[in-house]
Amino acid sequence: MLELKRITANPDELQSMLIRRGIKDFDTINLAKLIQATNTAQQSLDELRSQRNTASKEIGVLIGKGDKEAAESQKAAVSHLGDEINRLETDYNTQKADLDEFISGLPNWIADGVPDGLDETSNQELKVVGQKPEFDFKPRTHYEIGEGMGILDFERGVKLAGSRYYTYRGLLARLERALISFMLDTHAKNGYTEVFVPQLINDAGMFTTGQFPKFRGEYYNLERDGLNLIPTAEVPLVNLYRDDIIAESDLPVALTAASSCFRREAGAAGKDTRGLVRVHQFQKVELVQLVHPDESERIHTEMLAHAESILQALGLPYRVVLLCAGDMGATAVKTYDIEVWMPGLNRWLEISSVSNCLDYQARRGMIRYKGNEKKARASYVHTLNGSGVAAGRCMIAIMENYQNKDGAFDIPDVLQTYLR
């Protein structure tokens, strides 16, 4: 959530951000009205509270002088203030709730250096790492390889749960498990604490990380229980510290978790209908850090390197792109995507997004830190998240990049010990 003070002081900056993100239908006029109404209610409430405080002091002075009659007269004169203050408090709380709900729909600011543009065609390629493999045969897609080897079954996945579901068996099931273990072990060596998290989260959790209220329809929910299937482990990891104050000496908090991720993919009709590129359920290893604001830019670069290290160890060719303003998620001020090369599909495929959210999520979830000094005030942490990486997409990248002419594929050396 954005800071109201900055919104009020910089309306042109807000308008510029919305335009750069391609948001044309946000009602800035109504926002201004809500801000004015909330400020008016606050001022009226403050004035009456001031009157009551002044009257209380005067009554105290009269009682101290022994003038009980004058004190009682003064009490009677201001007796209505209590009811009036209660009414104004109700009015203010209503106005503030309406304003907060409206502001919660605003995306984050945009960091310096983020390119303009509305879609992936304007993303900026920063580097390409590794060599694309060359074959003396036409490379197969991962689904052709998997179905040919009898280890990937879409038909039974559809039988069990409908379109965009699948089943693995044998080598493929073991390979994804091996990948997840390898990723978690790697991140642990880089200082992350592994956490097991629920695969369900309450609405407050989805609000904190920015999925609710705007994108509610994109996720699976258990209405009777007030719970939602998580779209990424970022959600529960960040929410571990919702409504908490962290000791400054404990920062940064670096966490990693493997989880199933569930997404409706409502806007993906007709896209990637074959294979494992776009499915409703997939496995992913997530990285989350809660950091001091002065450190978030440096740690953002560090987290990108942590995600890259997975692909480097696996020998997979990839590139890093800086997302343009219109292609970023709403919660991020800056996002790097890592895209792995898929020779069978003949394209780059996103396998990780690493984002800096500054204090956007921390404000929504009241996640703060505080120093040890007596007069230290609690301040918002900065939150960062990144895929470290998507296990399913990493697995199909191995299948396509390490494929053989006979229709099978090799396993990278670093995973051999995990498959014994």
VONUKE-907643 format. One record per residue (C-alpha): residue in three letters; x, y negated, z. Coordinates in Angstrom, 1 decimal. Layout:
! VONUKE-907643
@residuo->ALA; X->X; Y->Y; Z->Z
...
This chain:
! VONUKE-907643
@residuo->MET; X->0.0; Y->0.0; Z->0.0
@residuo->LEU; X->1.3; Y->-3.5; Z->-0.8
@residuo->GLU; X->1.9; Y->-6.1; Z->1.8
@residuo->LEU; X->-1.0; Y->-8.6; Z->1.9
@residuo->LYS; X->1.4; Y->-11.5; Z->2.6
@residuo->ARG; X->3.3; Y->-10.9; Z->-0.6
@residuo->ILE; X->0.2; Y->-10.5; Z->-2.6
@residuo->THR; X->-1.2; Y->-13.8; Z->-1.3
@residuo->ALA; X->2.0; Y->-15.7; Z->-1.8
@residuo->ASN; X->2.8; Y->-14.3; Z->-5.3
@residuo->PRO; X->-0.4; Y->-13.9; Z->-7.3
@residuo->ASP; X->1.5; Y->-14.4; Z->-10.6
@residuo->GLU; X->3.9; Y->-11.5; Z->-9.6
@residuo->LEU; X->0.9; Y->-9.3; Z->-8.9
@residuo->GLN; X->-0.6; Y->-10.1; Z->-12.3
@residuo->SER; X->2.7; Y->-9.5; Z->-14.1
@residuo->MET; X->3.1; Y->-6.1; Z->-12.4
@residuo->LEU; X->-0.4; Y->-5.0; Z->-13.4
@residuo->ILE; X->0.1; Y->-6.1; Z->-17.0
@residuo->ARG; X->3.5; Y->-4.3; Z->-17.2
@residuo->ARG; X->1.9; Y->-1.1; Z->-15.9
@residuo->GLY; X->-0.9; Y->-1.4; Z->-18.5
@residuo->ILE; X->-3.6; Y->-2.1; Z->-16.0
@residuo->LYS; X->-6.1; Y->-4.5; Z->-17.5
@residuo->ASP; X->-9.3; Y->-3.8; Z->-15.6
@residuo->PHE; X->-8.2; Y->-4.7; Z->-12.0
@residuo->ASP; X->-10.5; Y->-7.3; Z->-10.6
@residuo->THR; X->-8.1; Y->-9.9; Z->-9.3
@residuo->ILE; X->-11.0; Y->-12.4; Z->-8.9
@residuo->ASN; X->-12.7; Y->-10.1; Z->-6.4
@residuo->LEU; X->-9.4; Y->-9.5; Z->-4.7
@residuo->ALA; X->-9.0; Y->-13.3; Z->-4.1
@residuo->LYS; X->-12.6; Y->-13.5; Z->-2.8
@residuo->LEU; X->-12.0; Y->-10.6; Z->-0.3
@residuo->ILE; X->-8.8; Y->-12.2; Z->0.9
@residuo->GLN; X->-10.6; Y->-15.6; Z->1.4
@residuo->ALA; X->-13.5; Y->-13.9; Z->3.2
@residuo->THR; X->-11.1; Y->-12.0; Z->5.5
@residuo->ASN; X->-9.1; Y->-15.1; Z->6.3
@residuo->THR; X->-12.2; Y->-17.1; Z->7.1
@residuo->ALA; X->-13.5; Y->-14.3; Z->9.4
@residuo->GLN; X->-10.1; Y->-14.2; Z->11.1
@residuo->GLN; X->-9.9; Y->-18.0; Z->11.6
@residuo->SER; X->-13.4; Y->-18.1; Z->13.1
@residuo->LEU; X->-12.6; Y->-15.2; Z->15.4
@residuo->ASP; X->-9.3; Y->-16.9; Z->16.5
@residuo->GLU; X->-11.1; Y->-20.2; Z->17.2
@residuo->LEU; X->-13.7; Y->-18.6; Z->19.5
@residuo->ARG; X->-11.1; Y->-16.5; Z->21.3
@residuo->SER; X->-9.1; Y->-19.7; Z->21.8
@residuo->GLN; X->-12.2; Y->-21.4; Z->23.2
@residuo->ARG; X->-12.8; Y->-18.5; Z->25.6
@residuo->ASN; X->-9.2; Y->-18.5; Z->26.8
@residuo->THR; X->-9.2; Y->-22.3; Z->27.4
@residuo->ALA; X->-12.5; Y->-22.0; Z->29.2
@residuo->SER; X->-11.2; Y->-19.2; Z->31.4
@residuo->LYS; X->-8.2; Y->-21.3; Z->32.4
@residuo->GLU; X->-10.4; Y->-24.2; Z->33.3
@residuo->ILE; X->-12.7; Y->-22.0; Z->35.3
@residuo->GLY; X->-9.7; Y->-20.7; Z->37.1
@residuo->VAL; X->-8.5; Y->-24.2; Z->38.0
@residuo->LEU; X->-12.0; Y->-25.1; Z->39.3
@residuo->ILE; X->-12.1; Y->-22.0; Z->41.5
@residuo->GLY; X->-8.7; Y->-22.8; Z->42.7
@residuo->LYS; X->-9.9; Y->-26.3; Z->43.8
@residuo->GLY; X->-12.9; Y->-24.7; Z->45.5
@residuo->ASP; X->-15.4; Y->-26.3; Z->43.2
@residuo->LYS; X->-17.6; Y->-23.2; Z->42.8
@residuo->GLU; X->-20.6; Y->-25.1; Z->41.5
@residuo->ALA; X->-18.6; Y->-26.6; Z->38.6
@residuo->ALA; X->-17.0; Y->-23.2; Z->37.9
@residuo->GLU; X->-20.4; Y->-21.6; Z->37.6
@residuo->SER; X->-21.6; Y->-24.4; Z->35.4
@residuo->GLN; X->-18.6; Y->-23.8; Z->33.1
@residuo->LYS; X->-19.2; Y->-20.1; Z->33.0
@residuo->ALA; X->-22.8; Y->-20.6; Z->32.0
@residuo->ALA; X->-21.7; Y->-23.0; Z->29.2
@residuo->VAL; X->-19.4; Y->-20.4; Z->27.6
@residuo->SER; X->-21.4; Y->-17.3; Z->28.4
@residuo->HIS; X->-22.5; Y->-17.0; Z->24.8
@residuo->LEU; X->-18.9; Y->-16.7; Z->23.5
@residuo->GLY; X->-18.6; Y->-13.0; Z->24.4
@residuo->ASP; X->-21.6; Y->-12.0; Z->22.2
@residuo->GLU; X->-20.4; Y->-14.3; Z->19.4
@residuo->ILE; X->-16.9; Y->-12.9; Z->19.5
@residuo->ASN; X->-18.2; Y->-9.4; Z->19.4
@residuo->ARG; X->-20.3; Y->-10.3; Z->16.3
@residuo->LEU; X->-17.3; Y->-12.0; Z->14.6
@residuo->GLU; X->-15.1; Y->-9.0; Z->15.4
@residuo->THR; X->-17.5; Y->-6.7; Z->13.7
@residuo->ASP; X->-17.7; Y->-9.1; Z->10.7
@residuo->TYR; X->-13.9; Y->-9.3; Z->10.6
@residuo->ASN; X->-13.4; Y->-5.6; Z->10.8
@residuo->THR; X->-15.8; Y->-5.1; Z->7.9
@residuo->GLN; X->-14.1; Y->-7.7; Z->5.8
@residuo->LYS; X->-10.7; Y->-6.3; Z->6.6
@residuo->ALA; X->-11.8; Y->-2.7; Z->5.8
@residuo->ASP; X->-13.2; Y->-3.8; Z->2.4
@residuo->LEU; X->-9.9; Y->-5.7; Z->1.6
@residuo->ASP; X->-7.7; Y->-2.7; Z->2.7
@residuo->GLU; X->-9.8; Y->-0.4; Z->0.5
@residuo->PHE; X->-9.4; Y->-2.7; Z->-2.5
@residuo->ILE; X->-5.7; Y->-3.2; Z->-2.0
@residuo->SER; X->-5.2; Y->0.6; Z->-1.6
@residuo->GLY; X->-6.0; Y->0.9; Z->-5.3
@residuo->LEU; X->-3.1; Y->-1.3; Z->-6.3
@residuo->PRO; X->0.0; Y->0.4; Z->-7.6
@residuo->ASN; X->3.5; Y->-0.4; Z->-6.2
@residuo->TRP; X->5.7; Y->-3.2; Z->-7.4
@residuo->ILE; X->8.3; Y->-2.6; Z->-10.1
@residuo->ALA; X->12.0; Y->-2.6; Z->-9.4
@residuo->ASP; X->14.5; Y->-4.7; Z->-11.2
@residuo->GLY; X->16.0; Y->-2.9; Z->-14.3
@residuo->VAL; X->12.9; Y->-0.9; Z->-15.1
@residuo->PRO; X->12.2; Y->-1.2; Z->-18.8
@residuo->ASP; X->8.9; Y->-2.5; Z->-20.2
@residuo->GLY; X->6.6; Y->-0.1; Z->-22.0
@residuo->LEU; X->3.4; Y->1.7; Z->-21.6
@residuo->ASP; X->4.3; Y->5.4; Z->-22.3
@residuo->GLU; X->7.2; Y->7.8; Z->-22.6
@residuo->THR; X->8.3; Y->6.4; Z->-26.0
@residuo->SER; X->9.7; Y->3.4; Z->-24.1
@residuo->ASN; X->11.6; Y->5.4; Z->-21.5
@residuo->GLN; X->15.4; Y->4.8; Z->-21.5
@residuo->GLU; X->17.7; Y->7.7; Z->-22.0
@residuo->LEU; X->20.6; Y->7.3; Z->-19.6
@residuo->LYS; X->22.7; Y->10.4; Z->-20.3
@residuo->VAL; X->22.7; Y->13.9; Z->-21.8
@residuo->VAL; X->24.5; Y->16.7; Z->-19.9
@residuo->GLY; X->25.6; Y->20.0; Z->-21.5
@residuo->GLN; X->25.4; Y->21.4; Z->-25.0
@residuo->LYS; X->22.2; Y->22.7; Z->-26.6
@residuo->PRO; X->22.7; Y->26.4; Z->-27.3
@residuo->GLU; X->23.0; Y->27.5; Z->-30.9
@residuo->PHE; X->21.5; Y->30.8; Z->-32.1
@residuo->ASP; X->22.0; Y->32.9; Z->-35.2
@residuo->PHE; X->18.3; Y->33.6; Z->-35.1
@residuo->LYS; X->15.1; Y->31.6; Z->-34.7
@residuo->PRO; X->14.8; Y->31.0; Z->-31.0
@residuo->ARG; X->11.6; Y->32.3; Z->-29.4
@residuo->THR; X->9.4; Y->30.5; Z->-26.9
@residuo->HIS; X->9.3; Y->31.6; Z->-23.3
@residuo->TYR; X->5.9; Y->33.0; Z->-23.7
@residuo->GLU; X->6.9; Y->35.1; Z->-26.7
@residuo->ILE; X->9.9; Y->36.4; Z->-24.7
@residuo->GLY; X->7.9; Y->37.1; Z->-21.5
@residuo->GLU; X->5.0; Y->38.8; Z->-23.3
@residuo->GLY; X->7.4; Y->40.8; Z->-25.4
@residuo->MET; X->9.2; Y->42.0; Z->-22.3
@residuo->GLY; X->5.9; Y->42.8; Z->-20.6
@residuo->ILE; X->6.8; Y->40.5; Z->-17.6
@residuo->LEU; X->4.4; Y->37.7; Z->-18.3
@residuo->ASP; X->0.7; Y->38.3; Z->-18.6
@residuo->PHE; X->-1.8; Y->35.5; Z->-19.4
@residuo->GLU; X->-4.7; Y->37.7; Z->-20.1
@residuo->ARG; X->-4.9; Y->39.0; Z->-16.6
@residuo->GLY; X->-4.3; Y->35.6; Z->-15.2
@residuo->VAL; X->-7.4; Y->34.4; Z->-17.0
@residuo->LYS; X->-9.2; Y->37.5; Z->-15.8
@residuo->LEU; X->-8.4; Y->36.5; Z->-12.2
@residuo->ALA; X->-8.9; Y->32.8; Z->-12.2
@residuo->GLY; X->-9.7; Y->31.3; Z->-15.7
@residuo->SER; X->-7.7; Y->29.3; Z->-18.2
@residuo->ARG; X->-4.2; Y->28.1; Z->-17.4
@residuo->TYR; X->-3.5; Y->30.9; Z->-14.9
@residuo->TYR; X->-1.0; Y->33.7; Z->-15.3
@residuo->THR; X->0.7; Y->36.6; Z->-13.6
@residuo->TYR; X->4.4; Y->37.6; Z->-13.4
@residuo->ARG; X->5.6; Y->41.1; Z->-12.8
@residuo->GLY; X->9.0; Y->42.8; Z->-12.4
@residuo->LEU; X->12.0; Y->40.7; Z->-13.4
@residuo->LEU; X->10.1; Y->37.5; Z->-13.8
@residuo->ALA; X->8.5; Y->37.6; Z->-10.4
@residuo->ARG; X->11.9; Y->38.3; Z->-8.9
@residuo->LEU; X->13.6; Y->35.6; Z->-10.9
@residuo->GLU; X->11.3; Y->32.8; Z->-9.7
@residuo->ARG; X->11.8; Y->34.0; Z->-6.1
@residuo->ALA; X->15.6; Y->34.0; Z->-6.7
@residuo->LEU; X->15.5; Y->30.5; Z->-8.1
@residuo->ILE; X->13.6; Y->29.2; Z->-5.1
@residuo->SER; X->16.1; Y->30.7; Z->-2.7
@residuo->PHE; X->19.0; Y->29.4; Z->-4.7
@residuo->MET; X->17.5; Y->25.9; Z->-4.7
@residuo->LEU; X->16.7; Y->25.8; Z->-1.0
@residuo->ASP; X->20.2; Y->27.1; Z->-0.2
@residuo->THR; X->21.8; Y->24.4; Z->-2.3
@residuo->HIS; X->19.7; Y->21.6; Z->-0.8
@residuo->ALA; X->20.5; Y->22.9; Z->2.7
@residuo->LYS; X->24.2; Y->22.5; Z->1.9
@residuo->ASN; X->23.5; Y->18.9; Z->0.9
@residuo->GLY; X->22.0; Y->18.1; Z->4.3
@residuo->TYR; X->18.3; Y->18.8; Z->3.8
@residuo->THR; X->16.3; Y->20.6; Z->6.5
@residuo->GLU; X->14.1; Y->23.3; Z->5.1
@residuo->VAL; X->10.5; Y->23.0; Z->6.3
@residuo->PHE; X->7.6; Y->25.4; Z->5.8
@residuo->VAL; X->4.4; Y->23.4; Z->5.3
@residuo->PRO; X->0.7; Y->24.2; Z->4.9
@residuo->GLN; X->-0.6; Y->24.5; Z->1.4
@residuo->LEU; X->-3.6; Y->22.4; Z->2.5
@residuo->ILE; X->-3.8; Y->18.8; Z->3.6
@residuo->ASN; X->-6.5; Y->16.5; Z->5.0
@residuo->ASP; X->-7.8; Y->13.4; Z->3.3
@residuo->ALA; X->-5.6; Y->11.1; Z->5.4
@residuo->GLY; X->-2.6; Y->12.9; Z->4.1
@residuo->MET; X->-3.6; Y->12.4; Z->0.5
@residuo->PHE; X->-4.2; Y->8.7; Z->1.2
@residuo->THR; X->-0.8; Y->8.2; Z->2.7
@residuo->THR; X->1.1; Y->9.5; Z->-0.3
@residuo->GLY; X->-1.2; Y->7.7; Z->-2.8
@residuo->GLN; X->-3.3; Y->10.5; Z->-4.3
@residuo->PHE; X->-6.5; Y->9.2; Z->-2.6
@residuo->PRO; X->-8.8; Y->7.4; Z->-3.2
@residuo->LYS; X->-8.0; Y->6.5; Z->-6.8
@residuo->PHE; X->-7.1; Y->10.0; Z->-8.1
@residuo->ARG; X->-9.4; Y->12.1; Z->-6.0
@residuo->GLY; X->-10.9; Y->13.9; Z->-8.9
@residuo->GLU; X->-7.5; Y->15.3; Z->-10.1
@residuo->TYR; X->-7.1; Y->17.7; Z->-7.2
@residuo->TYR; X->-8.8; Y->20.8; Z->-5.7
@residuo->ASN; X->-10.6; Y->20.3; Z->-2.4
@residuo->LEU; X->-12.4; Y->22.4; Z->0.2
@residuo->GLU; X->-15.2; Y->20.0; Z->0.9
@residuo->ARG; X->-16.7; Y->22.0; Z->3.8
@residuo->ASP; X->-13.3; Y->21.9; Z->5.6
@residuo->GLY; X->-12.3; Y->18.4; Z->4.6
@residuo->LEU; X->-9.0; Y->19.8; Z->3.2
@residuo->ASN; X->-7.3; Y->19.7; Z->-0.2
@residuo->LEU; X->-4.9; Y->22.0; Z->-2.0
@residuo->ILE; X->-1.5; Y->20.2; Z->-2.1
@residuo->PRO; X->-0.4; Y->18.9; Z->-5.6
@residuo->THR; X->3.2; Y->18.9; Z->-4.3
@residuo->ALA; X->5.1; Y->19.5; Z->-1.0
@residuo->GLU; X->5.9; Y->15.8; Z->-1.0
@residuo->VAL; X->2.4; Y->15.2; Z->0.5
@residuo->PRO; X->2.8; Y->17.3; Z->3.7
@residuo->LEU; X->6.5; Y->16.5; Z->4.1
@residuo->VAL; X->5.9; Y->12.7; Z->4.1
@residuo->ASN; X->2.9; Y->13.1; Z->6.3
@residuo->LEU; X->4.9; Y->15.0; Z->9.0
@residuo->TYR; X->5.7; Y->11.5; Z->10.2
@residuo->ARG; X->2.4; Y->9.8; Z->9.7
@residuo->ASP; X->1.6; Y->7.4; Z->12.6
@residuo->ASP; X->5.0; Y->8.0; Z->14.0
@residuo->ILE; X->7.9; Y->5.7; Z->15.0
@residuo->ILE; X->11.3; Y->7.3; Z->14.3
@residuo->ALA; X->14.4; Y->6.3; Z->16.2
@residuo->GLU; X->16.6; Y->4.4; Z->13.8
@residuo->SER; X->19.5; Y->6.6; Z->14.8
@residuo->ASP; X->17.6; Y->9.6; Z->13.4
@residuo->LEU; X->17.5; Y->8.1; Z->9.9
@residuo->PRO; X->17.7; Y->9.3; Z->7.2
@residuo->VAL; X->15.3; Y->12.2; Z->7.6
@residuo->ALA; X->16.0; Y->14.6; Z->4.7
@residuo->LEU; X->13.6; Y->17.5; Z->4.1
@residuo->THR; X->13.1; Y->20.2; Z->1.6
@residuo->ALA; X->10.3; Y->22.7; Z->1.1
@residuo->ALA; X->9.1; Y->25.3; Z->-1.4
@residuo->SER; X->5.4; Y->25.5; Z->-2.0
@residuo->SER; X->2.7; Y->26.3; Z->-4.5
@residuo->CYS; X->1.3; Y->23.2; Z->-6.2
@residuo->PHE; X->-2.3; Y->22.9; Z->-7.4
@residuo->ARG; X->-3.5; Y->20.5; Z->-10.0
@residuo->ARG; X->-6.6; Y->20.3; Z->-12.1
@residuo->GLU; X->-4.8; Y->18.8; Z->-15.1
@residuo->ALA; X->-8.1; Y->17.2; Z->-16.0
@residuo->GLY; X->-6.4; Y->14.9; Z->-18.6
@residuo->ALA; X->-4.5; Y->17.7; Z->-20.3
@residuo->ALA; X->-7.2; Y->19.2; Z->-22.4
@residuo->GLY; X->-5.7; Y->20.5; Z->-25.6
@residuo->LYS; X->-2.1; Y->19.9; Z->-24.4
@residuo->ASP; X->0.4; Y->22.7; Z->-24.0
@residuo->THR; X->-2.4; Y->25.3; Z->-24.1
@residuo->ARG; X->0.1; Y->28.2; Z->-24.5
@residuo->GLY; X->2.8; Y->29.1; Z->-22.1
@residuo->LEU; X->3.7; Y->27.9; Z->-18.6
@residuo->VAL; X->4.4; Y->24.2; Z->-19.3
@residuo->ARG; X->1.0; Y->23.0; Z->-18.0
@residuo->VAL; X->-0.8; Y->25.2; Z->-15.5
@residuo->HIS; X->-3.1; Y->24.8; Z->-12.5
@residuo->GLN; X->-0.8; Y->26.5; Z->-10.0
@residuo->PHE; X->3.0; Y->26.5; Z->-10.0
@residuo->GLN; X->6.0; Y->26.8; Z->-7.6
@residuo->LYS; X->8.2; Y->23.8; Z->-6.9
@residuo->VAL; X->11.0; Y->22.9; Z->-4.5
@residuo->GLU; X->10.6; Y->19.4; Z->-3.2
@residuo->LEU; X->13.0; Y->16.9; Z->-1.7
@residuo->VAL; X->11.8; Y->14.0; Z->0.6
@residuo->GLN; X->13.8; Y->11.4; Z->2.5
@residuo->LEU; X->12.6; Y->8.8; Z->4.9
@residuo->VAL; X->15.3; Y->6.2; Z->5.1
@residuo->HIS; X->16.4; Y->2.7; Z->6.4
@residuo->PRO; X->15.3; Y->0.1; Z->3.8
@residuo->ASP; X->18.9; Y->-1.0; Z->3.3
@residuo->GLU; X->19.8; Y->2.6; Z->2.2
@residuo->SER; X->16.9; Y->3.5; Z->-0.2
@residuo->GLU; X->18.6; Y->2.4; Z->-3.5
@residuo->ARG; X->21.8; Y->4.3; Z->-2.7
@residuo->ILE; X->19.9; Y->7.4; Z->-1.6
@residuo->HIS; X->17.7; Y->7.3; Z->-4.7
@residuo->THR; X->20.9; Y->7.8; Z->-6.8
@residuo->GLU; X->22.1; Y->10.4; Z->-4.4
@residuo->MET; X->18.8; Y->12.4; Z->-4.6
@residuo->LEU; X->19.0; Y->12.3; Z->-8.4
@residuo->ALA; X->22.5; Y->13.9; Z->-8.2
@residuo->HIS; X->21.1; Y->16.6; Z->-5.9
@residuo->ALA; X->18.4; Y->17.5; Z->-8.4
@residuo->GLU; X->20.9; Y->17.5; Z->-11.3
@residuo->SER; X->23.2; Y->19.8; Z->-9.4
@residuo->ILE; X->20.6; Y->22.6; Z->-9.7
@residuo->LEU; X->20.7; Y->22.4; Z->-13.5
@residuo->GLN; X->24.4; Y->22.0; Z->-13.6
@residuo->ALA; X->24.9; Y->25.2; Z->-11.6
@residuo->LEU; X->22.5; Y->27.1; Z->-13.9
@residuo->GLY; X->24.3; Y->25.9; Z->-17.0
@residuo->LEU; X->21.1; Y->24.3; Z->-18.5
@residuo->PRO; X->21.4; Y->21.3; Z->-20.9
@residuo->TYR; X->19.4; Y->18.3; Z->-19.7
@residuo->ARG; X->19.1; Y->14.6; Z->-20.0
@residuo->VAL; X->18.2; Y->11.8; Z->-17.5
@residuo->VAL; X->15.7; Y->9.1; Z->-18.4
@residuo->LEU; X->14.6; Y->6.0; Z->-16.6
@residuo->LEU; X->10.9; Y->5.7; Z->-16.8
@residuo->CYS; X->9.3; Y->2.5; Z->-18.2
@residuo->ALA; X->6.8; Y->0.5; Z->-16.1
@residuo->GLY; X->3.8; Y->2.0; Z->-17.7
@residuo->ASP; X->4.9; Y->5.6; Z->-17.4
@residuo->MET; X->5.7; Y->5.5; Z->-13.7
@residuo->GLY; X->3.5; Y->6.9; Z->-11.0
@residuo->ALA; X->1.5; Y->4.4; Z->-9.0
@residuo->THR; X->3.5; Y->4.9; Z->-5.8
@residuo->ALA; X->7.0; Y->4.4; Z->-7.3
@residuo->VAL; X->9.0; Y->1.3; Z->-8.0
@residuo->LYS; X->11.6; Y->3.2; Z->-9.9
@residuo->THR; X->11.6; Y->6.8; Z->-11.3
@residuo->TYR; X->14.3; Y->8.9; Z->-12.9
@residuo->ASP; X->13.1; Y->12.0; Z->-14.9
@residuo->ILE; X->15.3; Y->14.9; Z->-15.6
@residuo->GLU; X->14.3; Y->16.7; Z->-18.8
@residuo->VAL; X->15.7; Y->20.2; Z->-19.7
@residuo->TRP; X->16.2; Y->21.3; Z->-23.2
@residuo->MET; X->13.8; Y->24.0; Z->-24.5
@residuo->PRO; X->15.1; Y->25.5; Z->-27.7
@residuo->GLY; X->12.0; Y->27.7; Z->-28.3
@residuo->LEU; X->9.7; Y->24.8; Z->-27.9
@residuo->ASN; X->12.2; Y->22.5; Z->-29.6
@residuo->ARG; X->11.8; Y->19.6; Z->-27.2
@residuo->TRP; X->12.8; Y->18.1; Z->-23.9
@residuo->LEU; X->10.7; Y->19.1; Z->-20.9
@residuo->GLU; X->10.4; Y->17.2; Z->-17.7
@residuo->ILE; X->11.7; Y->19.4; Z->-14.8
@residuo->SER; X->12.1; Y->16.8; Z->-12.1
@residuo->SER; X->11.0; Y->13.3; Z->-11.2
@residuo->VAL; X->13.0; Y->11.4; Z->-8.5
@residuo->SER; X->11.2; Y->8.3; Z->-7.2
@residuo->ASN; X->11.8; Y->5.5; Z->-4.8
@residuo->CYS; X->8.5; Y->4.3; Z->-3.2
@residuo->LEU; X->10.0; Y->1.7; Z->-0.9
@residuo->ASP; X->7.5; Y->1.0; Z->2.0
@residuo->TYR; X->4.4; Y->1.7; Z->-0.1
@residuo->GLN; X->3.6; Y->5.1; Z->1.4
@residuo->ALA; X->5.0; Y->4.1; Z->4.8
@residuo->ARG; X->2.4; Y->1.3; Z->5.0
@residuo->ARG; X->-0.4; Y->3.6; Z->4.1
@residuo->GLY; X->0.7; Y->6.2; Z->6.7
@residuo->MET; X->2.1; Y->3.8; Z->9.4
@residuo->ILE; X->5.5; Y->5.5; Z->9.3
@residuo->ARG; X->8.0; Y->3.3; Z->11.0
@residuo->TYR; X->11.4; Y->3.2; Z->12.6
@residuo->LYS; X->12.8; Y->1.3; Z->15.6
@residuo->GLY; X->16.2; Y->0.5; Z->17.0
@residuo->ASN; X->17.3; Y->1.1; Z->20.6
@residuo->GLU; X->17.5; Y->-2.6; Z->21.5
@residuo->LYS; X->15.0; Y->-3.9; Z->24.1
@residuo->LYS; X->13.4; Y->-6.4; Z->21.7
@residuo->ALA; X->13.6; Y->-4.2; Z->18.6
@residuo->ARG; X->10.4; Y->-4.2; Z->16.5
@residuo->ALA; X->9.1; Y->-1.3; Z->14.6
@residuo->SER; X->9.5; Y->-1.6; Z->10.8
@residuo->TYR; X->8.4; Y->0.5; Z->7.9
@residuo->VAL; X->10.8; Y->3.2; Z->6.5
@residuo->HIS; X->11.3; Y->3.7; Z->2.8
@residuo->THR; X->10.2; Y->7.0; Z->1.4
@residuo->LEU; X->11.8; Y->8.8; Z->-1.6
@residuo->ASN; X->10.8; Y->12.0; Z->-3.2
@residuo->GLY; X->12.1; Y->14.3; Z->-6.0
@residuo->SER; X->11.5; Y->17.7; Z->-7.5
@residuo->GLY; X->14.5; Y->19.9; Z->-6.7
@residuo->VAL; X->13.3; Y->21.4; Z->-9.1
@residuo->ALA; X->10.1; Y->22.8; Z->-10.6
@residuo->ALA; X->10.7; Y->26.6; Z->-10.3
@residuo->GLY; X->8.4; Y->27.7; Z->-13.1
@residuo->ARG; X->9.8; Y->25.2; Z->-15.6
@residuo->CYS; X->13.3; Y->26.0; Z->-14.6
@residuo->MET; X->12.6; Y->29.7; Z->-15.1
@residuo->ILE; X->11.2; Y->29.3; Z->-18.6
@residuo->ALA; X->14.2; Y->27.0; Z->-19.4
@residuo->ILE; X->16.5; Y->30.0; Z->-18.5
@residuo->MET; X->14.4; Y->32.3; Z->-20.6
@residuo->GLU; X->14.7; Y->30.1; Z->-23.7
@residuo->ASN; X->18.3; Y->28.9; Z->-23.3
@residuo->TYR; X->19.7; Y->32.3; Z->-22.3
@residuo->GLN; X->17.7; Y->34.4; Z->-24.8
@residuo->ASN; X->19.2; Y->37.1; Z->-27.0
@residuo->LYS; X->18.4; Y->38.3; Z->-30.4
@residuo->ASP; X->16.8; Y->41.5; Z->-29.1
@residuo->GLY; X->14.1; Y->39.5; Z->-27.4
@residuo->ALA; X->15.4; Y->39.7; Z->-23.8
@residuo->PHE; X->17.5; Y->37.0; Z->-21.9
@residuo->ASP; X->20.5; Y->36.9; Z->-19.7
@residuo->ILE; X->20.5; Y->35.7; Z->-16.0
@residuo->PRO; X->22.9; Y->32.8; Z->-15.0
@residuo->ASP; X->25.8; Y->34.0; Z->-12.9
@residuo->VAL; X->24.8; Y->31.9; Z->-9.9
@residuo->LEU; X->21.6; Y->33.9; Z->-9.5
@residuo->GLN; X->23.1; Y->37.4; Z->-9.8
@residuo->THR; X->23.5; Y->37.7; Z->-6.0
@residuo->TYR; X->19.9; Y->36.7; Z->-5.4
@residuo->LEU; X->18.7; Y->39.5; Z->-7.7
@residuo->ARG; X->20.6; Y->42.4; Z->-6.2
